Amino acid sequence: MRRNRNYSKRVEKEDQHKINSKIRAEKVRLVGDNVEMGVYPTKQALAIADEQGLDLVEISPNAEPPVCKVMDYKKFLYEQKKRDKALKAKATKVIVKEIRFGPQTDDHDYEFKKKHAEKFLKDGAKLKAFVFFKGRSIVFKEQGQILLLKLAQDLEEFGKVEQMPRLEGKRMTMFIAPKKGK
């Protein structure tokens, strides 16, 4: 028995710029290296670009007349891709670390978790500290808020509070961002 397979045809994605013969305007404003800037008929601008062995690329189609530049289009795309990749590499990735408390966390556990929180903030990660209320422990909301505010006060030199303690369902959450320059 033979299967019917749909082979998808490879579709070329359309360029984001109009180049050479795809430019439909009658006149264009020509810019670029080794080119006398000014308004030219499209055919003459194409001839100038062809004479230099380069492409005529429409830079801003909404201008009146449209602005075109004489350049090597493939090289332009390559450099643009390289620039985008470099920007993406420089973008900072935000890491969020969580620390969970109970409403009646004792001092030793609190100190232990506070040390971890300090380490996370020193490493440059954001901190999400929350108190989880199990069952009927929701009656201790004030204790949970006091615990989170105490943590914020203890970590004041390492980070600043981004969001004050807020109750969401059975969780009271607070965010602390690391201080710059640490």
ZADO-1210 file (C-alpha; in nm, 4 decimals, padded with zeros to 6 digits):
<atoms>
<atom x="00.0000" y="00.0000" z="00.0000" code="MET" pos="1"/>
<atom x="00.1339" y="00.3364" z="-00.1006" code="ARG" pos="2"/>
<atom x="00.1194" y="00.6431" z="00.1237" code="ARG" pos="3"/>
<atom x="00.0202" y="00.9783" z="-00.0112" code="ASN" pos="4"/>
<atom x="00.2770" y="01.2276" z="00.1106" code="ARG" pos="5"/>
<atom x="00.2425" y="01.5998" z="00.0776" code="ASN" pos="6"/>
<atom x="00.5838" y="01.7360" z="00.0016" code="TYR" pos="7"/>
<atom x="00.5876" y="02.1030" z="00.0848" code="SER" pos="8"/>
<atom x="00.7543" y="02.3129" z="-00.1774" code="LYS" pos="9"/>
<atom x="01.0277" y="02.5387" z="-00.0581" code="ARG" pos="10"/>
<atom x="00.8981" y="02.8941" z="-00.0612" code="VAL" pos="11"/>
<atom x="01.1512" y="03.1727" z="-00.0855" code="GLU" pos="12"/>
<atom x="01.0853" y="03.4388" z="00.1721" code="LYS" pos="13"/>
<atom x="01.0372" y="03.7791" z="00.0220" code="GLU" pos="14"/>
<atom x="01.3144" y="04.0332" z="00.0750" code="ASP" pos="15"/>
<atom x="01.2373" y="04.3156" z="00.3140" code="GLN" pos="16"/>
<atom x="01.3778" y="04.5666" z="00.0621" code="HIS" pos="17"/>
<atom x="01.2951" y="04.6172" z="-00.3053" code="LYS" pos="18"/>
<atom x="01.6041" y="04.5786" z="-00.5204" code="ILE" pos="19"/>
<atom x="01.6942" y="04.6591" z="-00.8812" code="ASN" pos="20"/>
<atom x="01.4050" y="04.5871" z="-01.1214" code="SER" pos="21"/>
<atom x="01.1510" y="04.5439" z="-00.8374" code="LYS" pos="22"/>
<atom x="01.1570" y="04.9197" z="-00.7710" code="ILE" pos="23"/>
<atom x="00.8412" y="05.0588" z="-00.9347" code="ARG" pos="24"/>
<atom x="00.8771" y="05.4337" z="-00.8717" code="ALA" pos="25"/>
<atom x="00.9380" y="05.6603" z="-01.1739" code="GLU" pos="26"/>
<atom x="01.1979" y="05.8741" z="-00.9962" code="LYS" pos="27"/>
<atom x="01.4200" y="05.7943" z="-00.6981" code="VAL" pos="28"/>
<atom x="01.6493" y="05.9898" z="-00.4664" code="ARG" pos="29"/>
<atom x="01.9892" y="05.8266" z="-00.5054" code="LEU" pos="30"/>
<atom x="02.2447" y="05.7985" z="-00.2212" code="VAL" pos="31"/>
<atom x="02.5520" y="05.5843" z="-00.1647" code="GLY" pos="32"/>
<atom x="02.9299" y="05.5765" z="-00.1917" code="ASP" pos="33"/>
<atom x="03.0890" y="05.7027" z="-00.5156" code="ASN" pos="34"/>
<atom x="02.7500" y="05.8364" z="-00.6318" code="VAL" pos="35"/>
<atom x="02.6418" y="06.1935" z="-00.6897" code="GLU" pos="36"/>
<atom x="02.3360" y="06.2345" z="-00.4686" code="MET" pos="37"/>
<atom x="02.0190" y="06.3635" z="-00.6253" code="GLY" pos="38"/>
<atom x="01.6869" y="06.2718" z="-00.7869" code="VAL" pos="39"/>
<atom x="01.7201" y="06.0455" z="-01.0917" code="TYR" pos="40"/>
<atom x="01.4814" y="05.8520" z="-01.3144" code="PRO" pos="41"/>
<atom x="01.4765" y="05.4884" z="-01.1994" code="THR" pos="42"/>
<atom x="01.6314" y="05.3588" z="-01.5246" code="LYS" pos="43"/>
<atom x="01.9268" y="05.5969" z="-01.4913" code="GLN" pos="44"/>
<atom x="01.9748" y="05.5024" z="-01.1226" code="ALA" pos="45"/>
<atom x="01.9738" y="05.1332" z="-01.2231" code="LEU" pos="46"/>
<atom x="02.2327" y="05.2071" z="-01.4915" code="ALA" pos="47"/>
<atom x="02.4571" y="05.3855" z="-01.2379" code="ILE" pos="48"/>
<atom x="02.4333" y="05.0903" z="-00.9968" code="ALA" pos="49"/>
<atom x="02.4955" y="04.8390" z="-01.2767" code="ASP" pos="50"/>
<atom x="02.7963" y="05.0383" z="-01.3958" code="GLU" pos="51"/>
<atom x="02.9556" y="04.9923" z="-01.0503" code="GLN" pos="52"/>
<atom x="02.8560" y="04.6242" z="-01.0338" code="GLY" pos="53"/>
<atom x="02.6303" y="04.6879" z="-00.7341" code="LEU" pos="54"/>
<atom x="02.2591" y="04.6718" z="-00.6525" code="ASP" pos="55"/>
<atom x="02.0043" y="04.9526" z="-00.6274" code="LEU" pos="56"/>
<atom x="01.8231" y="04.9029" z="-00.2950" code="VAL" pos="57"/>
<atom x="01.5105" y="05.0925" z="-00.1869" code="GLU" pos="58"/>
<atom x="01.5889" y="05.2137" z="00.1675" code="ILE" pos="59"/>
<atom x="01.2803" y="05.4220" z="00.2541" code="SER" pos="60"/>
<atom x="00.9859" y="05.3546" z="00.0231" code="PRO" pos="61"/>
<atom x="00.7548" y="05.6032" z="00.1993" code="ASN" pos="62"/>
<atom x="00.9666" y="05.9082" z="00.1165" code="ALA" pos="63"/>
<atom x="00.8747" y="06.1271" z="-00.1802" code="GLU" pos="64"/>
<atom x="01.0531" y="06.0281" z="-00.4050" code="PRO" pos="65"/>
<atom x="01.1651" y="05.6925" z="-00.2560" code="PRO" pos="66"/>
<atom x="01.5257" y="05.6868" z="-00.1304" code="VAL" pos="67"/>
<atom x="01.7507" y="05.4253" z="-00.2934" code="CYS" pos="68"/>
<atom x="02.1086" y="05.3364" z="-00.2143" code="LYS" pos="69"/>
<atom x="02.3750" y="05.1849" z="-00.4364" code="VAL" pos="70"/>
<atom x="02.5353" y="04.8954" z="-00.2471" code="MET" pos="71"/>
<atom x="02.6138" y="04.5236" z="-00.2485" code="ASP" pos="72"/>
<atom x="02.2832" y="04.3822" z="-00.1198" code="TYR" pos="73"/>
<atom x="02.4150" y="04.0383" z="-00.0148" code="LYS" pos="74"/>
<atom x="02.6953" y="04.2002" z="00.1849" code="LYS" pos="75"/>
<atom x="02.4412" y="04.4369" z="00.3457" code="PHE" pos="76"/>
<atom x="02.2202" y="04.1431" z="00.4520" code="LEU" pos="77"/>
<atom x="02.5212" y="03.9543" z="00.5882" code="TYR" pos="78"/>
<atom x="02.6333" y="04.2519" z="00.7986" code="GLU" pos="79"/>
<atom x="02.2781" y="04.3108" z="00.9219" code="GLN" pos="80"/>
<atom x="02.2508" y="03.9454" z="01.0296" code="LYS" pos="81"/>
<atom x="02.5895" y="03.9701" z="01.2036" code="LYS" pos="82"/>
<atom x="02.4807" y="04.2884" z="01.3852" code="ARG" pos="83"/>
<atom x="02.1542" y="04.1279" z="01.4997" code="ASP" pos="84"/>
<atom x="02.3435" y="03.8235" z="01.6294" code="LYS" pos="85"/>
<atom x="02.5846" y="04.0450" z="01.8252" code="ALA" pos="86"/>
<atom x="02.2938" y="04.2373" z="01.9815" code="LEU" pos="87"/>
<atom x="02.1236" y="03.9127" z="02.0766" code="LYS" pos="88"/>
<atom x="02.4430" y="03.7866" z="02.2420" code="ALA" pos="89"/>
<atom x="02.4761" y="04.1087" z="02.4441" code="LYS" pos="90"/>
<atom x="02.1163" y="04.0935" z="02.5664" code="ALA" pos="91"/>
<atom x="02.1069" y="03.9987" z="02.9317" code="THR" pos="92"/>
<atom x="01.9142" y="03.6944" z="03.0330" code="LYS" pos="93"/>
<atom x="01.7261" y="03.7457" z="03.3578" code="VAL" pos="94"/>
<atom x="01.7533" y="03.4558" z="03.5998" code="ILE" pos="95"/>
<atom x="01.4883" y="03.4329" z="03.8701" code="VAL" pos="96"/>
<atom x="01.5670" y="03.2271" z="04.1801" code="LYS" pos="97"/>
<atom x="01.2933" y="03.1277" z="04.4214" code="GLU" pos="98"/>
<atom x="01.3038" y="03.0936" z="04.7991" code="ILE" pos="99"/>
<atom x="01.0064" y="02.9449" z="04.9795" code="ARG" pos="100"/>
<atom x="00.9087" y="03.0105" z="05.3387" code="PHE" pos="101"/>
<atom x="00.6287" y="02.8892" z="05.5608" code="GLY" pos="102"/>
<atom x="00.4342" y="03.1415" z="05.7701" code="PRO" pos="103"/>
<atom x="00.6011" y="03.0104" z="06.0875" code="GLN" pos="104"/>
<atom x="00.9583" y="02.9599" z="05.9638" code="THR" pos="105"/>
<atom x="01.1934" y="02.9536" z="06.2633" code="ASP" pos="106"/>
<atom x="01.5117" y="03.1619" z="06.2973" code="ASP" pos="107"/>
<atom x="01.7658" y="02.8982" z="06.1933" code="HIS" pos="108"/>
<atom x="01.5791" y="02.8161" z="05.8691" code="ASP" pos="109"/>
<atom x="01.5298" y="03.1862" z="05.8016" code="TYR" pos="110"/>
<atom x="01.9056" y="03.2583" z="05.8399" code="GLU" pos="111"/>
<atom x="01.9919" y="02.9602" z="05.6164" code="PHE" pos="112"/>
<atom x="01.7574" y="03.0785" z="05.3401" code="LYS" pos="113"/>
<atom x="01.8719" y="03.4401" z="05.3798" code="LYS" pos="114"/>
<atom x="02.2326" y="03.3312" z="05.3081" code="LYS" pos="115"/>
<atom x="02.1164" y="03.1627" z="04.9883" code="HIS" pos="116"/>
<atom x="01.9222" y="03.4763" z="04.8919" code="ALA" pos="117"/>
<atom x="02.2371" y="03.6889" z="04.9445" code="GLU" pos="118"/>
<atom x="02.4355" y="03.4537" z="04.7185" code="LYS" pos="119"/>
<atom x="02.1698" y="03.4695" z="04.4442" code="PHE" pos="120"/>
<atom x="02.1632" y="03.8504" z="04.4526" code="LEU" pos="121"/>
<atom x="02.5452" y="03.8706" z="04.4498" code="LYS" pos="122"/>
<atom x="02.5456" y="03.6470" z="04.1408" code="ASP" pos="123"/>
<atom x="02.3110" y="03.8929" z="03.9687" code="GLY" pos="124"/>
<atom x="01.9909" y="03.6875" z="03.9731" code="ALA" pos="125"/>
<atom x="01.6500" y="03.8247" z="04.0671" code="LYS" pos="126"/>
<atom x="01.4950" y="03.6805" z="04.3790" code="LEU" pos="127"/>
<atom x="01.1369" y="03.5688" z="04.4201" code="LYS" pos="128"/>
<atom x="01.0695" y="03.5115" z="04.7878" code="ALA" pos="129"/>
<atom x="00.7324" y="03.3709" z="04.8816" code="PHE" pos="130"/>
<atom x="00.5447" y="03.2428" z="05.1815" code="VAL" pos="131"/>
<atom x="00.3200" y="02.9463" z="05.1067" code="PHE" pos="132"/>
<atom x="00.0115" y="02.9101" z="05.3259" code="PHE" pos="133"/>
<atom x="-00.0987" y="02.5462" z="05.3612" code="LYS" pos="134"/>
<atom x="-00.4496" y="02.4609" z="05.4650" code="GLY" pos="135"/>
<atom x="-00.5741" y="02.6870" z="05.7441" code="ARG" pos="136"/>
<atom x="-00.2408" y="02.8619" z="05.7932" code="SER" pos="137"/>
<atom x="-00.3828" y="03.1461" z="05.5787" code="ILE" pos="138"/>
<atom x="-00.4879" y="03.3043" z="05.9118" code="VAL" pos="139"/>
<atom x="-00.1170" y="03.3908" z="05.9641" code="PHE" pos="140"/>
<atom x="-00.1068" y="03.6415" z="05.6724" code="LYS" pos="141"/>
<atom x="00.0462" y="03.9103" z="05.8934" code="GLU" pos="142"/>
<atom x="00.3279" y="03.6757" z="06.0028" code="GLN" pos="143"/>
<atom x="00.4053" y="03.5984" z="05.6367" code="GLY" pos="144"/>
<atom x="00.4161" y="03.9667" z="05.5484" code="GLN" pos="145"/>
<atom x="00.6397" y="04.0446" z="05.8467" code="ILE" pos="146"/>
<atom x="00.8744" y="03.7622" z="05.7425" code="LEU" pos="147"/>
<atom x="00.9068" y="03.8945" z="05.3856" code="LEU" pos="148"/>
<atom x="00.9558" y="04.2548" z="05.4973" code="LEU" pos="149"/>
<atom x="01.2264" y="04.1385" z="05.7430" code="LYS" pos="150"/>
<atom x="01.3988" y="03.9575" z="05.4544" code="LEU" pos="151"/>
<atom x="01.3797" y="04.2720" z="05.2399" code="ALA" pos="152"/>
<atom x="01.5347" y="04.4752" z="05.5214" code="GLN" pos="153"/>
<atom x="01.8145" y="04.2193" z="05.5764" code="ASP" pos="154"/>
<atom x="01.8961" y="04.2083" z="05.2031" code="LEU" pos="155"/>
<atom x="01.8854" y="04.5875" z="05.1586" code="GLU" pos="156"/>
<atom x="02.2589" y="04.6153" z="05.0837" code="GLU" pos="157"/>
<atom x="02.2474" y="04.3433" z="04.8143" code="PHE" pos="158"/>
<atom x="01.9249" y="04.4304" z="04.6308" code="GLY" pos="159"/>
<atom x="01.6215" y="04.6511" z="04.6217" code="LYS" pos="160"/>
<atom x="01.2571" y="04.5477" z="04.6465" code="VAL" pos="161"/>
<atom x="01.0939" y="04.5427" z="04.3054" code="GLU" pos="162"/>
<atom x="00.7516" y="04.4366" z="04.4286" code="GLN" pos="163"/>
<atom x="00.6275" y="04.4588" z="04.7865" code="MET" pos="164"/>
<atom x="00.4686" y="04.1470" z="04.9432" code="PRO" pos="165"/>
<atom x="00.1397" y="04.0700" z="04.7692" code="ARG" pos="166"/>
<atom x="-00.1034" y="03.7904" z="04.8422" code="LEU" pos="167"/>
<atom x="-00.2045" y="03.5817" z="04.5403" code="GLU" pos="168"/>
<atom x="-00.4212" y="03.2885" z="04.6370" code="GLY" pos="169"/>
<atom x="-00.2276" y="03.0851" z="04.8963" code="LYS" pos="170"/>
<atom x="00.1041" y="03.2569" z="04.8212" code="ARG" pos="171"/>
<atom x="00.2422" y="03.5883" z="04.9382" code="MET" pos="172"/>
<atom x="00.5100" y="03.6911" z="04.6893" code="THR" pos="173"/>
<atom x="00.7835" y="03.9553" z="04.6876" code="MET" pos="174"/>
<atom x="01.0476" y="04.0293" z="04.4201" code="PHE" pos="175"/>
<atom x="01.3975" y="04.1631" z="04.4907" code="ILE" pos="176"/>
<atom x="01.6298" y="04.2797" z="04.2118" code="ALA" pos="177"/>
<atom x="02.0089" y="04.2823" z="04.2557" code="PRO" pos="178"/>
<atom x="02.1797" y="04.6199" z="04.2981" code="LYS" pos="179"/>
<atom x="02.3944" y="04.7316" z="04.0070" code="LYS" pos="180"/>
<atom x="02.7703" y="04.7345" z="04.0544" code="GLY" pos="181"/>
<atom x="02.7804" y="04.4430" z="04.2976" code="LYS" pos="182"/>
</atoms>
